[in-house]
Amino acid sequence: MPFSITDWTADEIQTAVALMTELGQFGVGGRALYDLRPGWRARSDWSGETP
């Protein structure tokens, strides 16, 4: 199921998000990290993974 943060407020997003993933380096329960793009807060870029 796709995950969307489009309904989140600016306060909920702040500077980055960590989304649950099943297919990443750490498998089920891992998180994909996304940082907001400087100067364009409507876009984010993948920045890594964490367990």
N, C-alpha and C positions, 0 to 999 in steps of 0.2 A: 504494500500500500504506500503510495507516495506521501511524503510529509511536506507540509507547507507552513511557513511562518508568516504568510501574508496577513493574517489576522492579528499578529502580535503587535503590541505598542512599541514605540521607540525605546521606552524604559525597559521593556522585557528583552529587547535585543541588545542594547548597549553597544558593545564593540565586537562581539563575536557570538557564535552559537555552536553547540556540540550536539549533533544529531545521532541517534542510535543507528547502528548499521549491522547487518548480518554478513556482509561480504567483504569487510575490511580486513586489515592485517591482523586484528585481534579477534575476528569471528563474531559470533552472536554476543551482543552486549557491549561491543566496542563502540566507540564514538568517532565520527568524522567531524573534524574541526573546521569551521569556516570563519574567516575574519571579514568584517565589512570593508569594502573597497574604499580607500581614501578618496574623498571628494565626490563619492557617488554612493551614498548610503543605501540606495535601493538595490545594490548588487553586493554579492559576497564572493570570496574566492576561497577554494579549498586550501587549508594550511597544514594539514597533517591528521594523524589519528592518535587515539589514546585508548587504553583498555577500559 
